[in-house]
Amino acid sequence: MARKRQLDVAIGVVAGIALIVFIALRASVSQAQISVPSTYDTGLNGYAALYDLLARENVQTQRFGDPLSQLFKHPGTLVIAGNGALFAVAPARMQSRALDAWVKNGSTLAIFGSVPPWFHSTLGLPALTRIDAQVAAGGCGLHAPGIDVAGEFTQAMAASCTRNRATLLHVGNRAVAIAYRHGKGTIVFATSATPLDNEHLAQRANARFAYAVLSRGGTVAFEERVYGHATGRRFWQVLPAPMCVAIVVACVAVLLAIAGANLPFAPPQSPAGAQERDSSEYIASLALMLQRGGAQREIVRRLCAHVQLVLGPRALLDESARMLLERAQALQSLSRPRGEDVIAAGRLFARVQKEYEW
């Protein structure tokens, strides 16, 4: 009993420790939750504040979660934010070329974050060099030059102010955000997504920069499919036709089963009345129980033992008693008596009682 109590206490202690560890891990995961440049994200790196800012300033905005092929049907401005997000949006060269053609037809592509090398040649992006800065100044491409925009800038490119290309933000003589003509359209490229995130957009200069870059007319669509907010065909549209038919047939079968189990289709049938039992059924059931329990040998032994007790003194003088005694001894010597042997022992017992005891 004491060992069982100790085991229960040990199990309780282990369970308590496991619960505490689980709660601690859950809290650490919540505290270290990953934040991404999505307009649904309200974390430090999210773009939820930017989306609300543009909507409050009457800039037409939308969240784009359709496949990229749907984008090519409508001109406008597409914002792709995050390091490597452009590769996730257009992973194949065919898609990048289609995106390039969409811009050249008069649309605007705003990229905030690092870009894979092959996109530089496709979209005409300049080469990048390493820097380390926390503040960038407004350039000639802004309506409000001279502002200081906060962010984390680790890459820069050559600054320029020409008819087809303008510097939006620069650190010293190197640009960290530019805008340039690309066919009939425009490409806005910032090497970092941090100037427009929730952490930095609270600063007045960052908000002015965001509005100046993204309020140049038309609807501003934020790419959200790359962060899991995808839209498109519904569940039933994705399933093949045979699967839809199978689901419908299964639902109909379930409904029929429920209806059959709950709705009566015939009058209730009363159970047959129980017949009165007599002593013969009791004897038969008792005999069946004894037979299943292997009581044949014990019954034969007891009956034959009584016969031997009665006939033993008489066997020397009575020939009939001696024959009955030998029959009893033969039955008692059986190791596995059958039903016939039990009946024979019973008849022998009854005969001895009738002829020698009464």
Phi, psi and omega in degrees: 000318180294321180295321178296320179296320178296320178296318178297319179296318180296318178297319179297319179296315179298317178297320178295318179296317179298321179295318180296318179296318179298316180296319179296316179296321179296319179293320180293322178295319180295321181289326182259034182295135182287134178245136183232160181286063178247146179289349174272347187270124178258010177285187184297321183267002182284168180245021180296320179294322178296318180297317179292323179297312181295321178295322178292332179268017175065029173269128180292120183232156174203158176259125186258111179239007179280165173301157185298333180297332178288335181293325188290352180276344186229128173284159180159208180239128177246125179257122176241112186241143178118146179292122180079003182295327180297324178293322178292328179286316182230077185288336182257154180297327178297321179290320178296324177291323176295320176296321178297319179294323178298319178292316182296339179277002174122008180263174181240132176244118180252116183246125178236105182132177183290155185230137177302153186302319186290342176287337180298317180285324181292316183263359179074033180279145180284167178289154185245151174231162183276138172218177176213103184214154179247349182221140176232143181266151178293143182252194185289343182277354180264150174286345179232072180291159178094353178284154179252114184259128182273151179171185176243106186249119180241353179224148180215169180218176182293135177278148182201146175224090180234186182293327184253358182209136181221145177274127177268316177224144179217153173240106187066234180260017180242138181269141175245353175208131182224164172224134182211155179287142178219096189065232176272353183253192184224143174242125174254124184229120174241133185289349181224144177268356186288332182299336183253007182280174185296330182291321186259342185290344177294340178281140187300318182295321179293319178296320178295320178297316180298316181292321181294326183278324190252011180243036185268015177110148180084174180278135178260115180254130179260124180292117182242347181298327182294338180255020173093358180265071186264144173238170182153217183291147180282173185300316183290335178283333180281324183293142175293158183301316179301324179292321177297317178297319180296319179295319179297316179298319179296319179295318178297319179297319178296317179297318178296321178295318178296316179296317180295329181278340186244337182259124180285135178245000181209156178298149180295143180257121181283143180291148180296139181293141181287131179280149179291138181262147177247185184292337181294322178294323177295316180295318180296317179293322178294320179294320179295323178295316179295321180296317179294330180276001178070041184269005183301314185294322181291323179295313179299319182297316182291317180296315181290327178296320177294320178298317179296324180294324182280319187271347183305310180290338186264349187294333183285331184254340185243117182293323180294319179295322179295321179293320177294323180294319179295324177296320179295318179295324179294317178294322182290335182280353180290132179279326180228078180293146179263185181295323178297323179293323178296317178296319179296319178295322178294318178295320178297318179297317180294321180295318180294320178298319184288319188268334187239350181247332181271000000 
